[in-house]
């Protein structure tokens, strides 16, 4: 079959779409595998959709280019090539439908989402979607196809037993319109439209209720719901673009079936409709990058670090500075007062208390109390002073301070515990006085 200028342009554009589709959707799968924040139930379906789009770029587009040239092939070989494209199309439809149902459950009944939508169930749904896609796409192989016995090639250019491999030469329009389009494409698209309308109505109602209630924790619930709505909007855009990209080709098929007396669509119209359908496999990664921040940041990280080999220096924080900041935060936060008097002494007073120990590690006299920096507050007598179980009268905070000065950094939990112990000791001193 001679290739004209429109065919050359079509083939070049198909190759470009195939390249972008593979690169973009591999990036999606890579991002989900790399970023644990993206490893959600919803993104399992997103990865399934990306795998179908990768297969479109690797297999379906080369098959479509081969079919467009009208090469000579066996009837069933050509039929299988045509059906394989339908399998991938149907898989994309079912993946989008599963995503819509998942988002509906997350927004409509969020309290039951984790119990209803589990990873095991999601993987099972994905498996069922692919099995159904294969069954629907390969239905023409079971007999719903044009008769192969007999019809000689239209131009006699193929040897006996071979046919010109063109889509309309092997697949009947009854299957493409009634079964594939009306039942397996249009019906799921209408169902997805209804689901997303329900999602946005439910989200709007919940946002109104949250706005009216001014309760503690409402801000967090509102931000979570708004994040879910933004994700639903992004996925609804994907559904809308899927419809825009695939409807032209199905409309052409409807004209072919319902208006046989009408003039056949020009080649460039068919090429444009096919390019639109395949171009849908390219747009999804760009939608993720534009509307979902986590995907955008992970894409940038992959390109900079793994593709270009750029490594951004990370700011390093020494243990000494971390230790100093921890101690400073503890000292600064100690501001307990009773009757206008400061009960929390400075760390320097604790140090002077420690330095009063006799040399050689001997224990201090139990009757000897630490010197209070405020002379107006005398220490309580020895019998009334609270003794720790081990007989050491030093405050727990002093012991913690000694350990921290030996080079061990305080964690935030330890710092809070030290502050609490120090405050309790100060209160005990105040009550004893």
Buried (B, 14 or more C-beta within 10 A) or exposed (E): BEEEEBBEEBBEBBBBBBEBBBEBBBBBBBBBEBBEEBEBBBBBBBBBBBBBBBBBBEBBBBBBBBBBBBBBBEBBEBBBBBBBBBBBBBBBBBBBBBBBBBBBBBBBEBEEBEEEBEEEEBEEBBEEBBEBBBEBBBBBEEEEBBEBEEEEBEEEEBEEEBBBBBBBBBBBBEBBBEBBBEEBBBEBBEEBBEBBEBBBEBBEEBBEEBEEEEEEEBEEBBEEBEEBBEBBBBBBBBBBBBBEBBBBBBEBBBBBBEEEEEEEBEEBEBBBBBBBBBBBBBBBBEBBBEBBEBBBBBBEBBEEEEEEEEEEEEEEEEEEEEBEEBBEBBBEEBEBEEEEEBBBBEBEBBEBBBEEEEEEEEEBEEEEBBEBEEEEBEBBEEEEBEEEEEEBBBBBBBBBBEEBBEEEBBEEEBBBBBBEBBBBBBBBBBEEE
